[in-house]
């Protein structure tokens, strides 16, 4: 509504001899109980008009109606000027904008952004928490791309460390040469199996040592398995050939397993970073920080930064023996990523348990004078719970991503068949539809909630064809496609010469016009939930239109063609919006 904003700026100048800017104009969506589509808040202008808000609103409304042919009427309620836009304006928006091929396609803004997500450990399969992480990261990347950014999707794989060695030790001790081929298990599930085995055997050894008279702390340090894992880590860092060979073999199994999960989940990456290649990075940055006086060295030789004046604490950045800590590695990796791509923004999709870590990381980089540090952002998201409770990977109680997705496909099949929605489908088409619905339900349920909020995922609730769910929106799209198919609708043969709109038709067009600004809002707020809730409102509006207005049996051919156009536009925007969430929409169901 830039044309209204420009006219308001001119109105204040002409009526009250006062200069304002576009930023001073507060336009809102008109509340449903009032007539109009756009509302101007008039309270800020009463100082210069020296009149009450209602009289000020009336004067501005009269000015705008005289100046703009697009304004049909206005009304003033207290300090709010409600503006009704002409039907011809909305019809023109449908014909020339919404139905065009480049609707909601932003021009490149010249900015580059990296979105880093997934970041799995190679000692276990992806689980429910990883699903939210991957879906948030992938969707945000798609949204930023639609908003005009050049996007790099990155994955930093945690492929080394004591946790990896635990799986390796357990496989060496108990595996008897088991492989994914011999066991029939995906490689990541096989590695996870031995991670769980390690924990069980380790706990048993601890208990035995306690019974022999050691304290719990002593037993945890002296258990043979943990000593073996620690020794293996030292051997790995020393380049021991046998350990490196086993590490490469087991990680190879895991990568093959991850690839299958990523494909099913529908996410992808442009760039992989591996902790095994980056864990030594950052030591040069520590030396740089010491030289600049940003860091200080304690008597034992360890290097620290004092962040107490910033409301944080003292933070270790290098151990006394010269070995790295996590923050050391992350400093180096941040520099490496910037050196590789020179991006304007770098977004880390990581759970909120790491909030403090990223505050420290970003602050250190700023204090080091890294100009690009201002573009760093932590997309902090809440954990996902199931009705059955929390998950613990080392105890084997995690809900594996693969198992959850398989359950979603089965639930989708049961629900869809019970509703009789697959009559006439081949078995292949049925299975494809069940996967589309199951993944749509899972993705939408996890993305519709603000990322910062913790959420409870209920698989059965997520597959509801009547609720605030992915399947409801998918079914709406299939319904529209069915209407268009029965009408043999094609954009080329369609005509539209109606002059007036019904209320629900106007409301639907107004909702459609908001799609570009919704993309911009979601990108600015780093929130796929903005898109998810927008497309739900669009689907609700279309269904209201569908039930209230006859389409194929419209009173006149021109009404039929207009309503088909409106249906086609709705299907197009639903498909695009769901695509930004990584969700497919079926042509029929």
Secondary structure, DSSP 4 states (H G I P E B T S, - for coil): -HHHHHHHHHHHHHHH-----GGG--EEEPPTTSS-SEEEE-GGGHHHHTS-HHHHHHHHHHHHHHH-TTEEEEEEETTEEEEEEPHHHHHHIIIIIITSTTTT-PPP-S-EEEEE----BTTS--BHHHHHHHHHHHHHHHHHHHTT-EEEEEEEEB--SHHHHHHHHHHHHH-TT--HHHH---HHHHHHHHHHHHHHHHHHHHHHHHHTT--HHHHHHH-HHHHHHHHHHHHHHTT-HHHHHHHHHHHHHHHHHHHHHHHHHT---SEEEEHHHHTTTTHHHHHHHHHHTSSEE-TTS-EEEE-GGGTS-EEEEE-TTS---HHHHHHHHHHHHHHHH--SEEEEEEEGGGHHHHHHHHHHHHHTT-GGGGGEEEEEE--EEETTB---GGGT---BHHHHHHHHHHHHHHHHHHTT--TT--HHHHHHHHHHHHHHHHHHHHHSS-TTS-EEE-HHHHS-TTSSSHHHHHHHHHHHHHHHHHTT--TTT---------HHHHHHHHHHHTHHHHHHHHHHHT-HHHHHHHHHHHHHHHHHHHHHS-STT-SSHHHHHHHHHHHHHHHHHHHHHHHHTT----S--
